Amino acid sequence: MKKSEKSFDAVQMMRQIRDRLSTQCKEMTFEEQKRYIRERLSGKPTRGATCRWQPPHSAEPGFL
């Protein structure tokens, strides 16, 4: 069976997202990380959230 070329590599994308999140969160305290995750999952800012990260201009809506 011949392999076809991939138009999308899910493993590569997962690694890129993981690396970007690690870079963004490396200077956050555990409490800041929890607030950041809660905010990202809810889609709205939580009270007192102090996220240092800003999405890149090229990010697709709903990407993260």
C-alpha positions in Angstrom: 0.0 0.0 0.0 1.4 3.4 -1.0 1.3 6.3 1.5 -0.4 9.5 0.3 1.0 12.9 1.2 -0.5 14.6 4.2 -2.0 18.0 3.7 -2.2 18.4 7.4 0.1 17.1 10.1 -1.8 16.9 13.4 1.3 15.8 15.4 3.4 18.8 14.1 0.5 21.2 15.0 0.1 19.8 18.5 3.9 20.2 19.1 3.8 23.8 17.9 0.9 24.6 20.1 2.5 22.9 23.1 5.8 24.7 22.6 4.1 28.1 22.2 2.1 27.5 25.4 5.2 26.5 27.3 6.9 29.7 26.2 4.0 31.9 27.1 3.5 30.3 30.5 7.0 29.9 31.7 7.1 33.1 33.7 3.5 32.7 35.1 2.8 31.5 38.6 0.6 28.4 39.0 -2.3 30.6 39.9 -1.8 32.8 36.8 -1.6 29.6 34.7 -4.9 28.4 36.1 -6.6 31.7 35.4 -5.2 31.8 31.9 -6.5 28.3 31.1 -9.9 29.1 32.7 -10.1 32.3 30.6 -9.2 30.5 27.4 -11.6 27.7 27.9 -14.5 30.0 28.8 -13.9 32.4 25.9 -14.2 35.4 28.3 -11.8 37.1 30.7 -12.1 36.0 34.3 -12.0 38.5 37.1 -8.5 39.4 38.0 -6.9 37.5 35.2 -3.4 38.9 34.4 -2.4 37.1 31.2 0.9 38.3 29.6 0.1 36.7 26.3 -1.4 38.4 23.3 -2.5 36.4 20.2 -0.5 36.9 17.1 -2.2 39.0 14.3 -2.0 36.0 12.0 -3.9 33.7 14.4 -7.2 32.3 13.1 -10.3 33.0 15.1 -11.0 30.2 17.5 -7.5 28.7 16.9 -6.8 28.3 20.6 
